[in-house]
Amino acid sequence: MTEPASIRYNNPGAMWGGTRISKKWGETGNVGLGRGNHAAIFPDKLHGEFDLWKSNYCGLSLTGAVTKWSGGEGFPWRVN
Protein backbone atom coordinates (compact mmCIF):
# COMPACT_ATOMS: atom_id res chain seq x y z
CA MET A 1 0.00 0.00 0.00
CA THR A 2 1.27 3.49 -0.85
CA GLU A 3 1.85 5.94 1.97
CA PRO A 4 -0.56 8.90 2.10
CA ALA A 5 0.58 12.03 0.26
CA SER A 6 0.90 13.88 3.56
CA ILE A 7 3.65 11.44 4.60
CA ARG A 8 5.32 11.11 1.18
CA TYR A 9 5.71 14.87 0.88
CA ASN A 10 6.59 15.69 4.54
CA ASN A 11 3.28 17.50 4.86
CA PRO A 12 1.54 16.13 7.99
CA GLY A 13 -1.18 18.78 7.89
CA ALA A 14 -1.91 18.13 4.21
CA MET A 15 -1.27 21.81 3.49
CA TRP A 16 -2.44 23.01 0.10
CA GLY A 17 0.51 23.64 -2.22
CA GLY A 18 1.45 26.77 -4.11
CA THR A 19 0.12 29.23 -1.55
CA ARG A 20 1.79 32.19 0.13
CA ILE A 21 1.69 30.38 3.47
CA SER A 22 3.13 27.08 2.22
CA LYS A 23 5.94 28.96 0.49
CA LYS A 24 6.59 30.97 3.67
CA TRP A 25 7.30 27.74 5.57
CA GLY A 26 9.66 26.27 3.01
CA GLU A 27 7.59 24.56 0.34
CA THR A 28 9.95 23.24 -2.32
CA GLY A 29 7.16 22.44 -4.78
CA ASN A 30 3.69 21.00 -4.97
CA VAL A 31 2.06 18.05 -6.63
CA GLY A 32 -1.38 17.53 -8.10
CA LEU A 33 -3.28 14.72 -6.42
CA GLY A 34 -6.28 14.60 -8.73
CA ARG A 35 -9.71 16.18 -8.43
CA GLY A 36 -8.09 19.62 -8.29
CA ASN A 37 -6.16 18.92 -5.07
CA HIS A 38 -2.54 19.97 -4.60
CA ALA A 39 -0.19 19.04 -1.75
CA ALA A 40 2.79 21.15 -0.74
CA ILE A 41 6.13 19.36 -0.72
CA PHE A 42 8.43 20.20 2.18
CA PRO A 43 12.11 19.29 2.58
CA ASP A 44 11.46 17.64 5.94
CA LYS A 45 8.62 17.07 8.43
CA LEU A 46 9.62 20.00 10.63
CA HIS A 47 8.88 22.50 7.86
CA GLY A 48 5.52 20.89 7.16
CA GLU A 49 4.49 20.80 10.83
CA PHE A 50 5.51 24.27 11.90
CA ASP A 51 2.82 26.34 10.24
CA LEU A 52 0.13 23.79 11.01
CA TRP A 53 0.74 24.03 14.76
CA LYS A 54 1.73 27.69 14.93
CA SER A 55 -1.18 29.11 13.00
CA ASN A 56 -3.98 26.69 13.86
CA TYR A 57 -3.31 25.02 17.19
CA CYS A 58 -1.00 27.29 19.19
CA GLY A 59 -2.08 27.51 22.80
CA LEU A 60 -4.49 24.57 22.65
CA SER A 61 -4.18 21.45 24.76
CA LEU A 62 -3.77 18.17 22.90
CA THR A 63 -7.46 17.43 23.46
CA GLY A 64 -8.40 20.89 22.20
CA ALA A 65 -6.20 20.52 19.11
CA VAL A 66 -7.66 17.11 18.23
CA THR A 67 -11.19 18.41 18.79
CA LYS A 68 -10.53 21.35 16.46
CA TRP A 69 -8.80 19.16 13.85
CA SER A 70 -11.62 16.62 13.86
CA GLY A 71 -14.34 19.21 13.40
CA GLY A 72 -15.58 18.98 16.99
CA GLU A 73 -15.64 15.21 17.32
CA GLY A 74 -12.64 15.03 19.65
CA PHE A 75 -10.84 11.81 20.38
CA PRO A 76 -12.48 8.76 18.79
CA TRP A 77 -11.48 6.73 21.83
CA ARG A 78 -11.90 7.19 25.53
CA VAL A 79 -8.83 8.08 27.58
CA ASN A 80 -9.03 6.83 31.16
C-alpha positions in Angstrom: 0.0 0.0 0.0 1.3 3.5 -0.8 1.8 5.9 2.0 -0.6 8.9 2.1 0.6 12.0 0.3 0.9 13.9 3.6 3.7 11.4 4.6 5.3 11.1 1.2 5.7 14.9 0.9 6.6 15.7 4.5 3.3 17.5 4.9 1.5 16.1 8.0 -1.2 18.8 7.9 -1.9 18.1 4.2 -1.3 21.8 3.5 -2.4 23.0 0.1 0.5 23.6 -2.2 1.5 26.8 -4.1 0.1 29.2 -1.5 1.8 32.2 0.1 1.7 30.4 3.5 3.1 27.1 2.2 5.9 29.0 0.5 6.6 31.0 3.7 7.3 27.7 5.6 9.7 26.3 3.0 7.6 24.6 0.3 9.9 23.2 -2.3 7.2 22.4 -4.8 3.7 21.0 -5.0 2.1 18.1 -6.6 -1.4 17.5 -8.1 -3.3 14.7 -6.4 -6.3 14.6 -8.7 -9.7 16.2 -8.4 -8.1 19.6 -8.3 -6.2 18.9 -5.1 -2.5 20.0 -4.6 -0.2 19.0 -1.8 2.8 21.2 -0.7 6.1 19.4 -0.7 8.4 20.2 2.2 12.1 19.3 2.6 11.5 17.6 5.9 8.6 17.1 8.4 9.6 20.0 10.6 8.9 22.5 7.9 5.5 20.9 7.2 4.5 20.8 10.8 5.5 24.3 11.9 2.8 26.3 10.2 0.1 23.8 11.0 0.7 24.0 14.8 1.7 27.7 14.9 -1.2 29.1 13.0 -4.0 26.7 13.9 -3.3 25.0 17.2 -1.0 27.3 19.2 -2.1 27.5 22.8 -4.5 24.6 22.7 -4.2 21.4 24.8 -3.8 18.2 22.9 -7.5 17.4 23.5 -8.4 20.9 22.2 -6.2 20.5 19.1 -7.7 17.1 18.2 -11.2 18.4 18.8 -10.5 21.4 16.5 -8.8 19.2 13.9 -11.6 16.6 13.9 -14.3 19.2 13.4 -15.6 19.0 17.0 -15.6 15.2 17.3 -12.6 15.0 19.6 -10.8 11.8 20.4 -12.5 8.8 18.8 -11.5 6.7 21.8 -11.9 7.2 25.5 -8.8 8.1 27.6 -9.0 6.8 31.2 
